Each structure stands twice: as structure tokens, then as C-alpha cells.
Amino acid sequence: MTGLIDCNNFFISCERIFNPRLRSIPVVVLSNNDGCVVALSNEAKALGLKRGNPFFQIKDICDRNGVAVLSGNHHLYGDISSRIMATISSVAGSAHIYSVDECFIDIDTNDEDEYIPFGREVVRRVRRDVGIPVSLGIAPTKTLAKIASRFAKKYPDYRCVCAINNEYRRRKALELTEIGDVWGMGRRLVKRMANYGITRALQFAEWPLEDVKQIVNVNGVRTWNELNGVACVDIDMSEVDNDNQHQKQICCTRSFGQMLTTIEQLCNAMAFFSSMIARRLREKHAAAAGLTVFIHTNSHRTDLPQYYNSAFIPLHEPTNDTMIISEAATNALKSIYKEGYSYKKAGIFITDLFDERHIQQSLFADSEERSRRKKLMQVVDSLNSSVISHDSVHIAAYMPLELIAKSEYRSRNFSTRMSDIINVKTSI
């Protein structure tokens, strides 16, 4: 059997650990630059607020209803996530991390009298040791386990653990699950299914395999098998959108919390973008052959002069080296920067991706230097990963995200920064 552990309202739950006042009131967490809602408590959902709501449109509603508004604090969330995974591993033996708030575990028994109590113990330990409520779905396949975890979260009678362990429960769960809620069913595929009158997971699972193969790709066939109890999905597969399996580009863009006017400020922002881009490339074992940099002013400020431009810079050979990408991005920026403007947004796009294992080196490349730089990037990634912060070790020009983005409502980094450690007041 396979278990899927999913944290309940993860961002909200992280904030509530250190601020008990938030536990009984509606809470929303905003995206980078405080643009829109990315997470809501159940109390906030009851007010009609939804994920994706632009904050400026709901600010009055939040004020009238006493909604606590917080800027996303991803340093805090990342640290709490690492603590959750460590706790799960101490109980279950291993945690196959799927996302910041989800992981799969292996369950070595098919006996319900054993794995249900075991699942409740995992849930209890995470709540006790970390303070985060979680739900656990248990099933023969990962896709069914994802569905089971949704039921464990939705229905209190399950006491946070739901098992799909027989044919009746499998069919009933699929009948109650919309096709768009199935792990691996992308938006385009859901629309395609609607054309055939398929809106429920059970309808898709009962479709003849021969017909399924004519309509969906190989990942869709895997999903069909998983829904029918045949395990065939690996942990590291990406099922976000079956119609867009192979990522064609990587980008990192931000709207600045305050407008930048100098080339030095923009160069520092480019160092941040370059670090993020290079890290993502290394995670995907990919390399970039070139990059595009853009900058533009605030189009909503009609009282200010407007300017937009972009520039493409080819690289001598495909790379995922932070310093090389940063240097190229800075050169591209300098070629388009103009004084006298207030810049609101900038970013980097990479559209030509190569497998780093099959890179044709330049004729004049220094193989020894290239090997040293690769080891350096590996050390940097290892150090940043070990402290759950992607900017602990970075190039000197790097401008931290909190200086780039607007974050008026961000909580303290209670668990990762000594100056932000929680204060406890007592009286004797």
C-alpha cells in the first residue's frame, strides 16, 4: 500500500504555529509582492474569498470582517516543511517528497488493522512534534492515495486517515471525484474529456482501455491504470499537465515593491533572477544556451514616462552556472537600460534548454575550470538546501526577495533567524 500525507492549509497552519491568535479567525496569505491570495483558512473561504483574488479587490472585505492578511513567508514555510518530512521519516522510515506540503510513504502491509493505526500515529506525531495538522490517504496506487487524502481532509469522521482498500470504496471514491481533481489530469485533457461526456473519475476509469489510448497520451494511460488499482506512476513524474510534459522555458520575473531607478539596483535584481534561474536549471539537469532580459516601467502610472525593452544574449556554450548566467544577464541589462525612468518590473526568460549531460563544449573551453565551477555550484546547492534557504550562499550582487518584492504583512522568520526567535513572557 501507498500513503500520501498532505498538510492541511499548509501556509496558514505554519503561521498559526507561532501566532495562536490566528487559529480562530479568517486568514489569507498573499503572493509575492502582495498581489493576490494564494492560501486561505477555512474561515476565509466561508466569507466567499477565493485563491487568486487580487488583494486590492478584497481589501475592504478583509477590513470589514477582521481577516488577518499575511505576506508569503517562504523561508518559514520551507523550514517547517523540512521538520515535517524529518518527523515522517522518523516514523515511516522514508518520505518521498512530492511538494513542500505533500509526501508519499511506503506501507509494507495490506492489513487494515495494522496500517490504519500506523497512519493515525504518523498524523499524531506530526501534529505533536511540528504543530501542523495533516491528512493521510492510503491506497494501492499513488493516484488513488491522492484521492483518499482529499477525503481524509474533507470528512472529519475519517479522523484524518482514509483508506481506499477494496473495490466498493474505490468505485465510491471515484464516483464522488470530479475528473479535474484527479492527479495527472491537466486542464486541456479535462476539456477534452468533457467533449466525450466524461466529468467524473469513475467514468474515465470505466472507459475501455482501447478508447483511452486513442484519446490520451502515455501519462493519461498511466492515470487510467492507477485509477483501476494498477500502480505505474513514479514519485518523480510530473503530472501537473499531461499536455505540457516537457518544459520548453524557464522564467523568473518580479514586480518590484518600490520602483527602481538606478542601474546598480537593477543589476542586483538581475543577480537574484539569475540565481533562481540557475538553480532551477540544475534541479532539472538542464542548461541554457541563451537568455532574454526585459525591463519595463509602471504602465499604470500615466504621470511618469514609459519605457519597455528586452535583449537576448547567446552563451558561448549551454550552462547552468549561476555566475555565467548572472554576467550575461547584467550585460543584457546594460544594453537596454536608460536613465530617467522608474522601473517597476524585470525578469529573465530562457527558452533554449539542453540536457546538461549532452552538452557540446566550445573548442576553447577549459575543461578543468568547467569541472571546478560545476563542483562549486554543487556545494552551493548543498549548503542552501541544508539550511532550507535558497539564498544563504549567493553571489555578492544578489538582492534578497524581501527587498525586491512588496511584503508589508510578512511574519517573522521564527525558526530560521535568531533575531526573529519567538519571545515568551512569563511572570513569577
SELUMTOR-284628 format. One record per residue (C-alpha): residue number from 1; residue in three letters; x, y, z. Coordinates in nm, 3 decimals, padded with zeros to 5 digits. Layout:
BEGIN
nr:rest:c1:c2:c3
NUM:ALA:X:Y:Z
...
//
This chain:
BEGIN
nr:rest:c1:c2:c3
1:MET:00.000:00.000:00.000
2:THR:00.099:00.362:-00.056
3:GLY:00.030:00.657:00.169
4:LEU:00.003:01.024:00.070
5:ILE:00.046:01.276:00.352
6:ASP:-00.095:01.621:00.277
7:CYS:-00.066:01.918:00.514
8:ASN:-00.395:02.095:00.581
9:ASN:-00.393:02.462:00.474
10:PHE:-00.014:02.448:00.494
11:PHE:00.080:02.817:00.471
12:ILE:-00.196:02.911:00.715
13:SER:-00.101:02.631:00.955
14:CYS:00.263:02.745:00.955
15:GLU:00.160:03.096:01.054
16:ARG:-00.070:02.966:01.327
17:ILE:00.210:02.773:01.500
18:PHE:00.373:03.094:01.618
19:ASN:00.063:03.313:01.638
20:PRO:-00.219:03.131:01.822
21:ARG:-00.445:03.436:01.777
22:LEU:-00.484:03.330:01.413
23:ARG:-00.634:02.990:01.497
24:SER:-00.995:03.103:01.528
25:ILE:-01.014:03.387:01.274
26:PRO:-01.013:03.405:00.892
27:VAL:-00.660:03.426:00.748
28:VAL:-00.526:03.482:00.395
29:VAL:-00.168:03.460:00.267
30:LEU:-00.065:03.676:-00.028
31:SER:00.164:03.605:-00.320
32:ASN:00.497:03.772:-00.394
33:ASN:00.458:04.149:-00.398
34:ASP:00.129:04.115:-00.207
35:GLY:-00.054:04.078:-00.538
36:CYS:-00.319:03.813:-00.485
37:VAL:-00.441:03.546:-00.245
38:VAL:-00.253:03.215:-00.260
39:ALA:-00.380:03.048:00.058
40:LEU:-00.691:03.078:00.275
41:SER:-00.812:02.938:00.603
42:ASN:-01.149:02.764:00.611
43:GLU:-01.292:03.070:00.788
44:ALA:-01.178:03.293:00.499
45:LYS:-01.330:03.056:00.244
46:ALA:-01.660:03.080:00.431
47:LEU:-01.658:03.455:00.360
48:GLY:-01.652:03.384:-00.013
49:LEU:-01.284:03.464:-00.063
50:LYS:-01.101:03.252:-00.319
51:ARG:-00.748:03.170:-00.419
52:GLY:-00.635:03.410:-00.689
53:ASN:-00.839:03.709:-00.569
54:PRO:-00.639:04.030:-00.628
55:PHE:-00.575:04.179:-00.287
56:PHE:-00.678:04.532:-00.382
57:GLN:-01.022:04.399:-00.476
58:ILE:-01.085:04.225:-00.143
59:LYS:-00.905:04.461:00.096
60:ASP:-01.231:04.622:00.210
61:ILE:-01.388:04.279:00.271
62:CYS:-01.088:04.178:00.480
63:ASP:-01.106:04.500:00.684
64:ARG:-01.479:04.464:00.749
65:ASN:-01.459:04.100:00.856
66:GLY:-01.140:04.108:01.060
67:VAL:-00.945:03.891:00.816
68:ALA:-00.577:03.856:00.909
69:VAL:-00.367:03.933:00.599
70:LEU:-00.012:03.797:00.573
71:SER:00.258:03.818:00.306
72:GLY:00.402:03.483:00.199
73:ASN:00.698:03.385:00.419
74:HIS:00.858:03.104:00.221
75:HIS:01.168:03.086:00.439
76:LEU:00.944:02.992:00.731
77:TYR:00.732:02.752:00.524
78:GLY:01.041:02.576:00.386
79:ASP:01.186:02.522:00.733
80:ILE:00.856:02.388:00.870
81:SER:00.830:02.157:00.568
82:SER:01.174:02.011:00.641
83:ARG:01.072:01.945:01.002
84:ILE:00.756:01.769:00.887
85:MET:00.946:01.545:00.645
86:ALA:01.204:01.460:00.912
87:THR:00.928:01.365:01.157
88:ILE:00.753:01.150:00.897
89:SER:01.082:00.975:00.814
90:SER:01.142:00.900:01.182
91:VAL:00.810:00.716:01.200
92:ALA:00.760:00.574:00.849
93:GLY:01.124:00.506:00.760
94:SER:01.128:00.724:00.449
95:ALA:00.942:01.019:00.300
96:HIS:00.927:01.055:-00.079
97:ILE:00.878:01.431:-00.102
98:TYR:00.644:01.542:-00.378
99:SER:00.598:01.908:-00.284
100:VAL:00.653:02.143:00.008
101:ASP:00.338:02.011:00.180
102:GLU:00.300:01.659:00.039
103:CYS:00.495:01.336:00.054
104:PHE:00.441:00.969:-00.017
105:ILE:00.528:00.690:00.224
106:ASP:00.559:00.316:00.170
107:ILE:00.332:00.094:00.380
108:ASP:00.457:-00.265:00.395
109:THR:00.132:-00.429:00.499
110:ASN:-00.210:-00.484:00.343
111:ASP:-00.373:-00.549:00.680
112:GLU:-00.620:-00.269:00.763
113:ASP:-00.586:-00.347:01.134
114:GLU:-00.219:-00.250:01.105
115:TYR:-00.195:00.037:00.858
116:ILE:-00.489:00.243:00.990
117:PRO:-00.341:00.268:01.344
118:PHE:00.002:00.326:01.188
119:GLY:-00.140:00.611:00.976
120:ARG:-00.304:00.773:01.278
121:GLU:00.027:00.754:01.466
122:VAL:00.204:00.937:01.181
123:VAL:-00.064:01.208:01.184
124:ARG:-00.042:01.237:01.562
125:ARG:00.337:01.266:01.563
126:VAL:00.345:01.541:01.302
127:ARG:00.083:01.739:01.494
128:ARG:00.265:01.687:01.824
129:ASP:00.622:01.748:01.709
130:VAL:00.571:02.021:01.449
131:GLY:00.224:02.161:01.516
132:ILE:00.089:02.109:01.163
133:PRO:-00.238:01.917:01.100
134:VAL:-00.205:01.663:00.819
135:SER:-00.428:01.416:00.635
136:LEU:-00.325:01.072:00.514
137:GLY:-00.467:00.878:00.221
138:ILE:-00.388:00.507:00.186
139:ALA:-00.445:00.307:-00.134
140:PRO:-00.280:00.054:-00.369
141:THR:-00.165:00.333:-00.607
142:LYS:-00.037:00.687:-00.568
143:THR:-00.322:00.840:-00.767
144:LEU:-00.582:00.667:-00.551
145:ALA:-00.386:00.769:-00.240
146:LYS:-00.411:01.134:-00.351
147:ILE:-00.788:01.096:-00.382
148:ALA:-00.805:00.926:-00.041
149:SER:-00.614:01.213:00.120
150:ARG:-00.873:01.459:-00.012
151:PHE:-01.149:01.259:00.160
152:ALA:-00.942:01.236:00.480
153:LYS:-00.917:01.615:00.481
154:LYS:-01.279:01.682:00.386
155:TYR:-01.468:01.443:00.616
156:PRO:-01.397:01.459:00.994
157:ASP:-01.531:01.106:01.054
158:TYR:-01.218:00.963:00.892
159:ARG:-01.010:01.117:01.174
160:CYS:-00.750:01.235:00.922
161:VAL:-00.686:00.888:00.772
162:CYS:-00.882:00.747:00.477
163:ALA:-00.811:00.417:00.305
164:ILE:-00.930:00.306:-00.039
165:ASN:-00.867:-00.062:00.016
166:ASN:-01.145:-00.251:-00.161
167:GLU:-01.347:-00.236:-00.481
168:TYR:-01.653:-00.078:-00.324
169:ARG:-01.455:00.209:-00.172
170:ARG:-01.258:00.259:-00.495
171:ARG:-01.571:00.295:-00.707
172:LYS:-01.746:00.515:-00.450
173:ALA:-01.444:00.747:-00.421
174:LEU:-01.411:00.778:-00.800
175:GLU:-01.783:00.843:-00.836
176:LEU:-01.754:01.136:-00.594
177:THR:-01.439:01.278:-00.757
178:GLU:-01.454:01.519:-01.048
179:ILE:-01.218:01.437:-01.334
180:GLY:-01.040:01.770:-01.289
181:ASP:-00.949:01.674:-00.932
182:VAL:-00.760:01.364:-01.040
183:TRP:-00.381:01.386:-01.008
184:GLY:-00.236:01.388:-01.359
185:MET:-00.538:01.524:-01.543
186:GLY:-00.428:01.855:-01.695
187:ARG:-00.662:02.136:-01.792
188:ARG:-00.655:02.058:-02.164
189:LEU:-00.718:01.692:-02.102
190:VAL:-01.014:01.772:-01.877
191:LYS:-01.165:01.984:-02.155
192:ARG:-01.108:01.701:-02.400
193:MET:-01.280:01.455:-02.166
194:ALA:-01.578:01.689:-02.136
195:ASN:-01.629:01.659:-02.511
196:TYR:-01.690:01.287:-02.453
197:GLY:-01.925:01.350:-02.162
198:ILE:-01.670:01.240:-01.901
199:THR:-01.687:01.456:-01.590
200:ARG:-01.626:01.202:-01.313
201:ALA:-01.321:00.992:-01.234
202:LEU:-01.529:00.673:-01.238
203:GLN:-01.645:00.742:-01.593
204:PHE:-01.284:00.774:-01.705
205:ALA:-01.175:00.461:-01.516
206:GLU:-01.457:00.255:-01.676
207:TRP:-01.374:00.373:-02.027
208:PRO:-01.233:00.087:-02.241
209:LEU:-00.853:00.097:-02.249
210:GLU:-00.851:00.079:-02.630
211:ASP:-01.053:00.402:-02.647
212:VAL:-00.840:00.568:-02.379
213:LYS:-00.524:00.506:-02.582
214:GLN:-00.681:00.680:-02.882
215:ILE:-00.757:00.997:-02.686
216:VAL:-00.483:01.047:-02.424
217:ASN:-00.105:01.022:-02.417
218:VAL:00.107:00.775:-02.220
219:ASN:00.068:00.967:-01.893
220:GLY:-00.309:00.961:-01.936
221:VAL:-00.294:00.583:-01.978
222:ARG:-00.089:00.560:-01.658
223:THR:-00.354:00.760:-01.476
224:TRP:-00.626:00.526:-01.610
225:ASN:-00.431:00.225:-01.481
226:GLU:-00.372:00.390:-01.143
227:LEU:-00.743:00.463:-01.103
228:ASN:-00.808:00.095:-01.170
229:GLY:-00.564:-00.012:-00.898
230:VAL:-00.256:-00.083:-01.113
231:ALA:00.047:00.102:-00.975
232:CYS:00.260:00.252:-01.254
233:VAL:00.345:00.612:-01.159
234:ASP:00.688:00.701:-01.023
235:ILE:00.729:00.961:-00.748
236:ASP:00.943:01.190:-00.964
237:MET:00.698:01.204:-01.253
238:SER:00.533:01.540:-01.318
239:GLU:00.161:01.509:-01.368
240:VAL:00.074:01.877:-01.346
241:ASP:-00.036:01.891:-01.708
242:ASN:-00.016:01.592:-01.939
243:ASP:-00.041:01.816:-02.244
244:ASN:00.270:02.007:-02.144
245:GLN:00.505:01.736:-02.024
246:HIS:00.833:01.881:-02.144
247:GLN:00.907:02.227:-02.015
248:LYS:01.014:02.448:-02.301
249:GLN:01.121:02.751:-02.099
250:ILE:01.213:02.877:-01.756
251:CYS:01.148:03.230:-01.639
252:CYS:01.191:03.439:-01.328
253:THR:01.015:03.775:-01.312
254:ARG:00.904:04.012:-01.037
255:SER:00.715:04.335:-00.992
256:PHE:00.920:04.542:-00.751
257:GLY:00.779:04.657:-00.420
258:GLN:00.916:05.002:-00.496
259:MET:01.025:05.131:-00.834
260:LEU:01.396:05.105:-00.911
261:THR:01.576:05.391:-01.081
262:THR:01.948:05.308:-01.091
263:ILE:02.145:05.055:-01.293
264:GLU:02.300:04.923:-00.969
265:GLN:01.959:04.836:-00.826
266:LEU:01.854:04.659:-01.144
267:CYS:02.184:04.468:-01.162
268:ASN:02.125:04.345:-00.807
269:ALA:01.777:04.230:-00.909
270:MET:01.924:04.050:-01.210
271:ALA:02.162:03.867:-00.977
272:PHE:01.858:03.742:-00.784
273:PHE:01.683:03.630:-01.104
274:SER:02.000:03.461:-01.229
275:SER:02.041:03.266:-00.906
276:MET:01.682:03.141:-00.922
277:ILE:01.708:03.051:-01.292
278:ALA:02.040:02.868:-01.250
279:ARG:01.913:02.671:-00.950
280:ARG:01.605:02.558:-01.144
281:LEU:01.824:02.454:-01.436
282:ARG:02.046:02.244:-01.211
283:GLU:01.744:02.082:-01.047
284:LYS:01.624:01.975:-01.392
285:HIS:01.975:01.874:-01.508
286:ALA:01.934:02.127:-01.787
287:ALA:02.146:02.405:-01.931
288:ALA:02.070:02.731:-02.110
289:ALA:02.212:02.830:-02.447
290:GLY:02.098:03.190:-02.415
291:LEU:01.874:03.421:-02.217
292:THR:01.642:03.717:-02.264
293:VAL:01.629:04.006:-02.018
294:PHE:01.344:04.258:-02.006
295:ILE:01.265:04.570:-01.805
296:HIS:00.965:04.799:-01.805
297:THR:00.811:05.086:-01.617
298:ASN:00.474:05.102:-01.441
299:SER:00.208:05.129:-01.714
300:HIS:-00.049:05.231:-01.453
301:ARG:00.148:05.544:-01.366
302:THR:00.048:05.756:-01.663
303:ASP:00.205:06.058:-01.491
304:LEU:00.550:05.902:-01.541
305:PRO:00.749:05.847:-01.863
306:GLN:00.708:05.495:-02.001
307:TYR:00.973:05.261:-02.137
308:TYR:00.997:04.892:-02.223
309:ASN:01.277:04.694:-02.380
310:SER:01.434:04.349:-02.391
311:ALA:01.758:04.195:-02.511
312:PHE:01.873:03.842:-02.598
313:ILE:02.225:03.725:-02.511
314:PRO:02.362:03.396:-02.650
315:LEU:02.604:03.200:-02.431
316:HIS:02.929:03.052:-02.558
317:GLU:02.805:02.707:-02.457
318:PRO:02.496:02.584:-02.268
319:THR:02.539:02.628:-01.894
320:ASN:02.363:02.631:-01.557
321:ASP:02.644:02.817:-01.380
322:THR:02.498:03.100:-01.171
323:MET:02.793:03.333:-01.225
324:ILE:02.800:03.292:-01.603
325:ILE:02.424:03.346:-01.629
326:SER:02.442:03.647:-01.397
327:GLU:02.721:03.807:-01.601
328:ALA:02.528:03.755:-01.924
329:ALA:02.208:03.896:-01.771
330:THR:02.395:04.204:-01.646
331:ASN:02.543:04.266:-01.991
332:ALA:02.199:04.234:-02.149
333:LEU:02.053:04.474:-01.892
334:LYS:02.322:04.735:-01.956
335:SER:02.247:04.725:-02.328
336:ILE:01.883:04.829:-02.276
337:TYR:01.889:05.037:-01.958
338:LYS:01.802:05.406:-01.987
339:GLU:01.837:05.668:-01.717
340:GLY:01.546:05.886:-01.614
341:TYR:01.290:05.608:-01.581
342:SER:01.137:05.436:-01.279
343:TYR:01.129:05.061:-01.340
344:LYS:00.851:04.852:-01.192
345:LYS:00.915:04.505:-01.334
346:ALA:01.200:04.300:-01.477
347:GLY:01.292:03.941:-01.541
348:ILE:01.482:03.673:-01.729
349:PHE:01.347:03.420:-01.980
350:ILE:01.529:03.111:-02.102
351:THR:01.374:02.932:-02.399
352:ASP:01.658:02.712:-02.528
353:LEU:01.708:02.425:-02.282
354:PHE:01.958:02.143:-02.324
355:ASP:02.031:01.827:-02.129
356:GLU:02.343:01.911:-01.926
357:ARG:02.474:01.557:-01.981
358:HIS:02.491:01.606:-02.359
359:ILE:02.645:01.949:-02.400
360:GLN:02.883:02.009:-02.688
361:GLN:03.168:02.209:-02.534
362:SER:03.325:02.507:-02.702
363:LEU:03.651:02.439:-02.885
364:PHE:03.837:02.670:-02.648
365:ALA:03.661:02.560:-02.328
366:ASP:03.876:02.497:-02.022
367:SER:03.756:02.153:-01.909
368:GLU:03.937:02.173:-01.577
369:GLU:03.788:02.513:-01.493
370:ARG:03.445:02.392:-01.603
371:SER:03.474:02.093:-01.368
372:ARG:03.573:02.317:-01.075
373:ARG:03.281:02.551:-01.136
374:LYS:03.041:02.259:-01.155
375:LYS:03.164:02.133:-00.817
376:LEU:03.128:02.484:-00.676
377:MET:02.763:02.500:-00.785
378:GLN:02.701:02.160:-00.629
379:VAL:02.845:02.280:-00.298
380:VAL:02.634:02.598:-00.310
381:ASP:02.317:02.398:-00.376
382:SER:02.404:02.156:-00.097
383:LEU:02.460:02.435:00.155
384:ASN:02.145:02.621:00.058
385:SER:01.942:02.302:00.072
386:SER:02.075:02.206:00.414
387:VAL:01.954:02.532:00.570
388:ILE:01.626:02.542:00.376
389:SER:01.703:02.877:00.220
390:HIS:01.795:02.930:-00.142
391:ASP:01.986:03.250:-00.074
392:SER:02.208:03.164:00.222
393:VAL:02.508:03.132:-00.012
394:HIS:02.489:03.362:-00.312
395:ILE:02.685:03.599:-00.533
396:ALA:02.764:03.935:-00.377
397:ALA:02.536:04.140:-00.603
398:TYR:02.231:03.934:-00.507
399:MET:01.930:04.135:-00.385
400:PRO:01.711:03.928:-00.148
401:LEU:01.348:03.876:-00.243
402:GLU:01.221:04.075:00.053
403:LEU:01.396:04.383:-00.086
404:ILE:01.263:04.325:-00.438
405:ALA:00.903:04.237:-00.360
406:LYS:00.647:04.423:-00.158
407:SER:00.579:04.234:00.166
408:GLU:00.400:04.465:00.405
409:TYR:00.240:04.185:00.606
410:ARG:00.520:03.929:00.636
411:SER:00.561:03.748:00.966
412:ARG:00.898:03.697:01.130
413:ASN:01.129:03.407:01.042
414:PHE:01.069:03.249:01.381
415:SER:01.259:02.926:01.314
416:THR:01.540:03.034:01.080
417:ARG:01.669:03.368:01.209
418:MET:01.795:03.425:01.563
419:SER:01.683:03.789:01.568
420:ASP:01.326:03.673:01.490
421:ILE:01.305:03.399:01.752
422:ILE:00.977:03.400:01.940
423:ASN:00.958:03.592:02.265
424:VAL:00.794:03.426:02.564
425:LYS:00.685:03.649:02.850
426:THR:00.640:03.497:03.194
427:SER:00.574:03.632:03.539
428:ILE:00.697:03.483:03.862
//
